[in-house]
Amino acid sequence: MYTNHINPVAQKNQDAFCTALFQLLMKKPLEKISVTELCHMADLDRTTFYRSFESKDDVLDYYLDRQMTLLAGQLPAYSTLEKNLTALFRWTYAERKNLCVLMDCHLTSFFSDALSEKIILVLISNIEVGDARQFVPWPVSLPGENRYFRNSFIGAYMGFFNSWRYGNFAERPEDLAKCMASFYLR
């Protein structure tokens, strides 16, 4: 688990490790990257690394936690699903380079887990009551229904991301949001 420092110098160091990790991930898989190599790329020592992180996975967790916090702040409170999805796809476009690196390195689970745990519930809870009543109802009641809904949402988002990516991000975030929202609203 990483240590979330409020100290600006420590935060700057954590950010340097994130940048270095993504640079290295463009060249080789996570399991082939050593902490020493990561420290060298970040131009910081191992002691600095271990003050904030226990492992390379923690660096990814830190990056995603920071990004999810940023994204949560961009989701318009008490808004429509389409507006919230527009914010999500705008953020996706801004972070497309790093998200593509995660996908290319088969680290998508880090991203989808962070999205599921930190964003999807915020996104859905932000939807105004009028829009929420328009959600297509589940055909049956299941234990853990919320989990299934979140997973279907993540699956749809990841499918949209992949199609968007392989189309060179040609569509506007607003158009993707409108299309995805139509799957969940009547």
Secondary structure, DSSP 8 states (H G I E B T S, - for coil): ------SHHHHHHHHHHHHHHHHHHTTS-GGG--HHHHHHHHT--HHHHHHH-SSHHHHHHHHHHHHHHHHHHHS-TTB-HHHHHHHHHHHHHHTHHHHHHHHHTT-HHHHHHHHIIIIIHHHHHTB-HHHHTTB---SS--TTHHHHHHHHHHHHHHHHHHHHHHTTT-S-HHHHHHHHHHHHB-
